[in-house]
Amino acid sequence: MERDPKKQPPPNEPAASTPPVSRGGHRAGAGRKAIGVTRKLSLTLPEKLWTEIDRRCDKGNYPASEIIRSILEDYLRDVDAL
């Protein structure tokens, strides 16, 4: 039985003229580039410091991890300069 060329393929079958699209999975060079080793930790700070971190996050639309990393890098660079 031949298919009518004007008829759409069923939803679970790809169109014959369209190559399948590969999405996801491991591909060389794909994904976010690593900036270091990820270690999970719990950080207890006074509310005043969390408020300041949140303010900086909102101001520049940055995640808290980026703000804290920047603060640590600046501090460690300054300590080495002493």
N, C-alpha and C positions, 0 to 999 in steps of 0.2 A: 504494500500500500504506500503510495507516494504522499508526501506532505504538500500541502498548498503553500507556495512560497510567500504568499501574503499573510499567512497565519502566523501568529506569534508562537514561539516555543513555550512549552509549559514553564511555570515559574521556577521549577527545580532543575531545569536544563539550560545551559548557556546557549546563546545564539550560535549557530554554526559558523557565521562569518566573523564573530568576535572571539579573539584568543582569550583564554582564561586569564584573569588578573590575579597575580600572586601578591598577597598582602600578609604582613606580619611575618613572624618567623625570623630565623637568623640569616642576616645578609651582611657581607663584609662592609664595614664602614657605616652601618645603620645604627640609629639610636643616639642617645645623649652621650657626649664624650666625657670620660671619667676625669675628675679633677683631683682625685685622691682616694684614700681608703675610707670606706664608710664604717663607722663604729657607732653603735647606739649607746646613748648615755642619758641618765636622768640628771637634770640640772635644777637645783633649788636656789632661787634668787629672791631677794626682797621684792615685794610688789612694785616698788618704785622703779627698779631696774627692768622688770617685765613691761611696765608701762612705757618706759623709754624705748625698749626694743620694739614694742608694738608701734610706737609713734614713727620710728625710723622705717619700719616695714611698710606702713601705710603711706608715708611720705614719698618713697621711691618705688612702691609696688614690688618689694623684694621679699623673699621668704626669710623667716627668722634665722634659718641656718646660714644664709649668706651674710646677714648682719653680724651674727655672732662670730663667724669665721673671719670677717673683716676686722672686727674689734680685736680678736686674738692675734691676728697677723700684725696689726699696727702695734699692739702692746709688745709682742715679742721682738719686733724690729727695734722699737724704742729702747727696750731693756738691753739689747745687744749693743746699742750705740753708746751706752753709759760706760 
